């Protein structure tokens, strides 16, 4: 799964990340029980603050797309 942040969009980076993860789930590119990248690693790869990715993950959890397990991953 490849996530890209387009800074030219009006859509906030956390929403872009969450949307791309939702799309990966919907298309089957992301399988049930498959772990998402860690917050720090993904934030570093995308060049964004780790709070941006944490917010995207929390949004996805609120929407019922993922489950966050402390110290075990998303």
Phi and psi restraints in degrees (value plus and minus 20) as a CYANA .aco file:
   2 UNK   PHI    -134.1   -94.1
   2 UNK   PSI     106.3   146.3
   3 UNK   PHI    -132.1   -92.1
   3 UNK   PSI     113.5   153.5
   4 UNK   PHI    -150.3  -110.3
   4 UNK   PSI     120.0   160.0
   5 UNK   PHI    -126.4   -86.4
   5 UNK   PSI     104.3   144.3
   6 UNK   PHI    -124.0   -84.0
   6 UNK   PSI      84.9   124.9
   7 UNK   PHI     -90.9   -50.9
   7 UNK   PSI     -30.9     9.1
   8 UNK   PHI    -102.9   -62.9
   8 UNK   PSI     -30.2     9.8
   9 UNK   PHI    -101.9   -61.9
   9 UNK   PSI     133.0   173.0
  10 UNK   PHI     -95.9   -55.9
  10 UNK   PSI     -39.4     0.6
  11 UNK   PHI     -88.5   -48.5
  11 UNK   PSI     108.2   148.2
  12 UNK   PHI     -79.6   -39.6
  12 UNK   PSI     133.3   173.3
  13 UNK   PHI     -79.2   -39.2
  13 UNK   PSI     -59.4   -19.4
  14 UNK   PHI     -85.5   -45.5
  14 UNK   PSI     -55.3   -15.3
  15 UNK   PHI     -91.5   -51.5
  15 UNK   PSI     -56.0   -16.0
  16 UNK   PHI     -82.0   -42.0
  16 UNK   PSI     -65.3   -25.3
  17 UNK   PHI     -84.0   -44.0
  17 UNK   PSI     -66.5   -26.5
  18 UNK   PHI     -81.7   -41.7
  18 UNK   PSI     -62.8   -22.8
  19 UNK   PHI     -81.3   -41.3
  19 UNK   PSI     -64.0   -24.0
  20 UNK   PHI     -86.8   -46.8
  20 UNK   PSI     -54.9   -14.9
  21 UNK   PHI     -90.0   -50.0
  21 UNK   PSI     -62.4   -22.4
  22 UNK   PHI     -78.3   -38.3
  22 UNK   PSI     -63.2   -23.2
  23 UNK   PHI     -82.1   -42.1
  23 UNK   PSI     -60.3   -20.3
  24 UNK   PHI     -84.9   -44.9
  24 UNK   PSI     -56.4   -16.4
  25 UNK   PHI     -87.7   -47.7
  25 UNK   PSI     -65.8   -25.8
  26 UNK   PHI     -83.8   -43.8
  26 UNK   PSI     -55.4   -15.4
  27 UNK   PHI    -107.7   -67.7
  27 UNK   PSI     -27.8    12.2
  28 UNK   PHI      67.1   107.1
  28 UNK   PSI     -17.6    22.4
  29 UNK   PHI     -86.8   -46.8
  29 UNK   PSI     -47.0    -7.0
  30 UNK   PHI    -133.7   -93.7
  30 UNK   PSI      94.9   134.9
  31 UNK   PHI    -105.4   -65.4
  31 UNK   PSI     135.3   175.3
  32 UNK   PHI     -76.3   -36.3
  32 UNK   PSI     119.8   159.8
  33 UNK   PHI      51.5    91.5
  33 UNK   PSI     -15.3    24.7
  34 UNK   PHI     -98.4   -58.4
  34 UNK   PSI     112.0   152.0
  35 UNK   PHI     -96.0   -56.0
  35 UNK   PSI     120.5   160.5
  36 UNK   PHI    -104.0   -64.0
  36 UNK   PSI     140.4   180.4
  37 UNK   PHI     -80.3   -40.3
  37 UNK   PSI     132.0   172.0
  38 UNK   PHI     -83.0   -43.0
  38 UNK   PSI     131.7   171.7
  39 UNK   PHI     -76.6   -36.6
  39 UNK   PSI     -70.5   -30.5
  40 UNK   PHI     -83.7   -43.7
  40 UNK   PSI     -64.2   -24.2
  41 UNK   PHI     -85.2   -45.2
  41 UNK   PSI     -65.5   -25.5
  42 UNK   PHI     -86.5   -46.5
  42 UNK   PSI     -61.7   -21.7
  43 UNK   PHI     -80.2   -40.2
  43 UNK   PSI     -63.2   -23.2
  44 UNK   PHI     -82.9   -42.9
  44 UNK   PSI     -65.7   -25.7
  45 UNK   PHI     -80.6   -40.6
  45 UNK   PSI     -57.4   -17.4
  46 UNK   PHI    -109.1   -69.1
  46 UNK   PSI     -30.7     9.3
  47 UNK   PHI      52.1    92.1
  47 UNK   PSI      15.0    55.0
  48 UNK   PHI    -143.0  -103.0
  48 UNK   PSI     147.0   187.0
  49 UNK   PHI     -88.1   -48.1
  49 UNK   PSI     124.7   164.7
  50 UNK   PHI     -81.9   -41.9
  50 UNK   PSI     -46.9    -6.9
  51 UNK   PHI     -85.6   -45.6
  51 UNK   PSI     -46.4    -6.4
  52 UNK   PHI     -84.5   -44.5
  52 UNK   PSI     -66.6   -26.6
  53 UNK   PHI     -91.8   -51.8
  53 UNK   PSI     -59.4   -19.4
  54 UNK   PHI     -79.3   -39.3
  54 UNK   PSI     -60.3   -20.3
  55 UNK   PHI     -85.8   -45.8
  55 UNK   PSI     -61.0   -21.0
  56 UNK   PHI     -81.9   -41.9
  56 UNK   PSI     -63.9   -23.9
  57 UNK   PHI     -85.0   -45.0
  57 UNK   PSI     -61.4   -21.4
  58 UNK   PHI     -83.9   -43.9
  58 UNK   PSI     -60.4   -20.4
  59 UNK   PHI     -80.8   -40.8
  59 UNK   PSI     -65.8   -25.8
  60 UNK   PHI     -83.2   -43.2
  60 UNK   PSI     -56.1   -16.1
  61 UNK   PHI     -87.9   -47.9
  61 UNK   PSI     -63.2   -23.2
  62 UNK   PHI     -79.9   -39.9
  62 UNK   PSI     -54.3   -14.3
  63 UNK   PHI    -103.9   -63.9
  63 UNK   PSI     -24.8    15.2
  64 UNK   PHI      64.6   104.6
  64 UNK   PSI      -4.6    35.4
  65 UNK   PHI    -107.3   -67.3
  65 UNK   PSI     -50.3   -10.3
  66 UNK   PHI    -157.0  -117.0
  66 UNK   PSI     148.1   188.1
  67 UNK   PHI    -146.0  -106.0
  67 UNK   PSI     105.7   145.7
  68 UNK   PHI    -113.6   -73.6
  68 UNK   PSI     105.9   145.9
  69 UNK   PHI    -139.2   -99.2
  69 UNK   PSI      94.5   134.5
  70 UNK   PHI     -71.3   -31.3
  70 UNK   PSI     108.2   148.2
  71 UNK   PHI      46.8    86.8
  71 UNK   PSI     -18.1    21.9
  72 UNK   PHI    -134.9   -94.9
  72 UNK   PSI     -37.7     2.3
  73 UNK   PHI      94.3   134.3
  73 UNK   PSI    -195.2  -155.2
